[in-house]
Amino acid sequence: MIANVYETDFHAWTQQQAQLLKAGKLAEANLDHLIEELESMGASERRELQNRLKILMARLLRWEYQPEYRSRSWSATLKERRLSLPDLLEENPSLKSLLQTRLKKAYPLSVLLAVKETNLDESTFPESCPYSLDEIFRLDFHPGESAG
């Protein structure tokens, strides 16, 4: 019955599993699916980190390579994106150790996003990320401008 609920009503299944765990009824819990879901949750947080880095780097590339379009709105977008990263890392401190790896994985995707949004040729952008983690997180860093 529990396995069927997992397949047909995931929310109900999660509530059942929570009740079984609270009651200490581990033998009745669907441990295989619980483990699978917990592992999936961790992967989801890693993907979220990479996605946030990708979008932020694409915005930094746009800022640097399309200076004629810079505006207060673009600057605010950079700030908003930068402020969202520490929130994610505060909620998931273990992700900090993955920043450099996820940055390397996210950068090629950020280039493709920048190409899509700017209509510039892919070869316009550096092959590897030109920004350090410090620069990516620093609110006053705007590539192509002198330090503020």
C-alpha beads as a LAMMPS data file, in Angstrom:
LAMMPS data file: protein, C-alpha beads

148 atoms
147 bonds

1 atom types
1 bond types

-500.0 500.0 xlo xhi
-500.0 500.0 ylo yhi
-500.0 500.0 zlo zhi

Masses

1 110.0

Atoms # bond

1 1 1 0.000 0.000 0.000
2 1 1 2.745 2.495 0.941
3 1 1 4.649 1.871 -2.310
4 1 1 1.443 2.521 -4.279
5 1 1 0.929 5.836 -2.487
6 1 1 4.517 6.761 -3.392
7 1 1 3.630 6.276 -7.053
8 1 1 0.192 7.907 -6.998
9 1 1 0.313 10.662 -4.345
10 1 1 3.799 11.743 -3.413
11 1 1 2.633 14.331 -0.886
12 1 1 0.503 11.791 0.974
13 1 1 3.452 9.385 0.920
14 1 1 5.762 11.986 2.477
15 1 1 3.244 12.626 5.233
16 1 1 2.879 8.889 5.899
17 1 1 6.639 8.461 6.049
18 1 1 7.028 11.403 8.431
19 1 1 4.404 9.930 10.760
20 1 1 6.061 6.519 10.693
21 1 1 9.468 8.045 11.476
22 1 1 8.034 10.193 14.284
23 1 1 6.444 7.084 15.777
24 1 1 9.748 5.195 15.536
25 1 1 8.273 2.635 13.153
26 1 1 11.335 2.280 10.936
27 1 1 10.418 -1.246 9.886
28 1 1 7.198 0.069 8.339
29 1 1 8.837 3.009 6.576
30 1 1 9.742 2.796 2.914
31 1 1 13.489 3.184 3.481
32 1 1 14.533 2.614 -0.132
33 1 1 12.386 5.475 -1.390
34 1 1 13.262 7.670 1.602
35 1 1 16.965 7.267 0.849
36 1 1 16.345 7.966 -2.826
37 1 1 14.403 11.137 -2.002
38 1 1 17.019 12.387 0.465
39 1 1 19.782 11.899 -2.095
40 1 1 17.659 13.689 -4.671
41 1 1 17.171 16.626 -2.313
42 1 1 20.943 17.028 -1.969
43 1 1 21.397 16.923 -5.726
44 1 1 18.696 19.552 -6.076
45 1 1 20.606 21.956 -3.818
46 1 1 23.786 21.415 -5.843
47 1 1 21.898 22.124 -9.064
48 1 1 20.414 25.258 -7.497
49 1 1 23.891 26.534 -6.597
50 1 1 25.143 25.884 -10.117
51 1 1 22.098 27.545 -11.663
52 1 1 22.490 30.671 -9.531
53 1 1 26.169 30.879 -10.457
54 1 1 25.325 30.409 -14.143
55 1 1 22.789 33.212 -14.181
56 1 1 24.994 35.585 -12.200
57 1 1 28.011 34.974 -14.439
58 1 1 25.870 35.482 -17.551
59 1 1 24.806 38.851 -16.121
60 1 1 28.437 39.747 -15.397
61 1 1 29.384 38.848 -18.965
62 1 1 26.546 40.958 -20.322
63 1 1 27.667 43.861 -18.142
64 1 1 31.244 43.574 -19.346
65 1 1 30.624 42.918 -23.034
66 1 1 27.633 45.171 -23.614
67 1 1 28.561 48.376 -21.778
68 1 1 26.159 50.409 -23.897
69 1 1 23.228 48.660 -22.186
70 1 1 24.343 49.185 -18.587
71 1 1 21.664 50.686 -16.405
72 1 1 20.566 51.017 -12.808
73 1 1 18.201 48.116 -13.419
74 1 1 21.051 45.864 -14.600
75 1 1 23.116 46.894 -11.592
76 1 1 20.214 46.044 -9.281
77 1 1 19.853 42.660 -10.987
78 1 1 23.533 41.926 -10.337
79 1 1 23.106 42.882 -6.694
80 1 1 19.958 40.781 -6.297
81 1 1 21.670 37.748 -7.840
82 1 1 24.710 38.223 -5.618
83 1 1 22.615 38.482 -2.462
84 1 1 20.758 35.262 -3.272
85 1 1 23.956 33.181 -3.211
86 1 1 24.921 33.762 0.451
87 1 1 21.346 32.926 1.453
88 1 1 21.591 29.546 -0.262
89 1 1 25.012 28.918 1.300
90 1 1 23.773 29.912 4.744
91 1 1 20.950 27.386 4.450
92 1 1 23.360 24.757 3.077
93 1 1 26.872 25.447 4.460
94 1 1 28.317 22.240 2.996
95 1 1 27.795 23.697 -0.490
96 1 1 30.630 26.193 0.148
97 1 1 33.154 23.428 -0.472
98 1 1 31.607 22.899 -3.929
99 1 1 31.746 26.515 -5.102
100 1 1 34.858 26.253 -7.279
101 1 1 33.727 22.993 -8.885
102 1 1 30.230 24.298 -9.565
103 1 1 31.657 27.551 -10.910
104 1 1 33.703 25.617 -13.474
105 1 1 30.652 23.573 -14.485
106 1 1 28.383 26.618 -14.630
107 1 1 30.646 28.886 -16.670
108 1 1 30.193 27.253 -20.112
109 1 1 26.439 27.365 -19.526
110 1 1 26.650 31.029 -18.544
111 1 1 28.434 31.761 -21.814
112 1 1 25.624 30.101 -23.755
113 1 1 23.065 32.100 -21.776
114 1 1 25.000 35.312 -22.458
115 1 1 25.125 34.454 -26.172
116 1 1 21.383 33.907 -26.173
117 1 1 20.688 37.162 -24.336
118 1 1 23.217 39.393 -26.142
119 1 1 23.303 37.896 -29.625
120 1 1 27.105 38.155 -29.430
121 1 1 29.218 35.349 -30.851
122 1 1 30.310 32.676 -28.384
123 1 1 33.942 33.409 -29.252
124 1 1 33.474 36.910 -27.792
125 1 1 33.649 35.463 -24.286
126 1 1 36.665 33.897 -22.538
127 1 1 36.929 30.107 -22.601
128 1 1 37.267 29.955 -18.821
129 1 1 35.682 32.095 -16.158
130 1 1 37.468 35.457 -15.949
131 1 1 36.029 36.236 -12.513
132 1 1 37.254 35.027 -9.146
133 1 1 34.804 33.842 -6.528
134 1 1 35.603 36.979 -4.558
135 1 1 34.649 39.170 -7.535
136 1 1 31.504 37.178 -8.212
137 1 1 30.306 37.718 -4.632
138 1 1 31.522 41.307 -4.224
139 1 1 28.623 43.763 -4.516
140 1 1 30.857 46.575 -5.767
141 1 1 32.522 44.562 -8.554
142 1 1 31.324 45.434 -12.043
143 1 1 33.568 43.978 -14.771
144 1 1 34.866 46.483 -17.263
145 1 1 34.775 49.295 -14.701
146 1 1 37.404 50.479 -12.262
147 1 1 36.968 49.202 -8.685
148 1 1 34.308 51.085 -6.738

Bonds

1 1 1 2
2 1 2 3
3 1 3 4
4 1 4 5
5 1 5 6
6 1 6 7
7 1 7 8
8 1 8 9
9 1 9 10
10 1 10 11
11 1 11 12
12 1 12 13
13 1 13 14
14 1 14 15
15 1 15 16
16 1 16 17
17 1 17 18
18 1 18 19
19 1 19 20
20 1 20 21
21 1 21 22
22 1 22 23
23 1 23 24
24 1 24 25
25 1 25 26
26 1 26 27
27 1 27 28
28 1 28 29
29 1 29 30
30 1 30 31
31 1 31 32
32 1 32 33
33 1 33 34
34 1 34 35
35 1 35 36
36 1 36 37
37 1 37 38
38 1 38 39
39 1 39 40
40 1 40 41
41 1 41 42
42 1 42 43
43 1 43 44
44 1 44 45
45 1 45 46
46 1 46 47
47 1 47 48
48 1 48 49
49 1 49 50
50 1 50 51
51 1 51 52
52 1 52 53
53 1 53 54
54 1 54 55
55 1 55 56
56 1 56 57
57 1 57 58
58 1 58 59
59 1 59 60
60 1 60 61
61 1 61 62
62 1 62 63
63 1 63 64
64 1 64 65
65 1 65 66
66 1 66 67
67 1 67 68
68 1 68 69
69 1 69 70
70 1 70 71
71 1 71 72
72 1 72 73
73 1 73 74
74 1 74 75
75 1 75 76
76 1 76 77
77 1 77 78
78 1 78 79
79 1 79 80
80 1 80 81
81 1 81 82
82 1 82 83
83 1 83 84
84 1 84 85
85 1 85 86
86 1 86 87
87 1 87 88
88 1 88 89
89 1 89 90
90 1 90 91
91 1 91 92
92 1 92 93
93 1 93 94
94 1 94 95
95 1 95 96
96 1 96 97
97 1 97 98
98 1 98 99
99 1 99 100
100 1 100 101
101 1 101 102
102 1 102 103
103 1 103 104
104 1 104 105
105 1 105 106
106 1 106 107
107 1 107 108
108 1 108 109
109 1 109 110
110 1 110 111
111 1 111 112
112 1 112 113
113 1 113 114
114 1 114 115
115 1 115 116
116 1 116 117
117 1 117 118
118 1 118 119
119 1 119 120
120 1 120 121
121 1 121 122
122 1 122 123
123 1 123 124
124 1 124 125
125 1 125 126
126 1 126 127
127 1 127 128
128 1 128 129
129 1 129 130
130 1 130 131
131 1 131 132
132 1 132 133
133 1 133 134
134 1 134 135
135 1 135 136
136 1 136 137
137 1 137 138
138 1 138 139
139 1 139 140
140 1 140 141
141 1 141 142
142 1 142 143
143 1 143 144
144 1 144 145
145 1 145 146
146 1 146 147
147 1 147 148
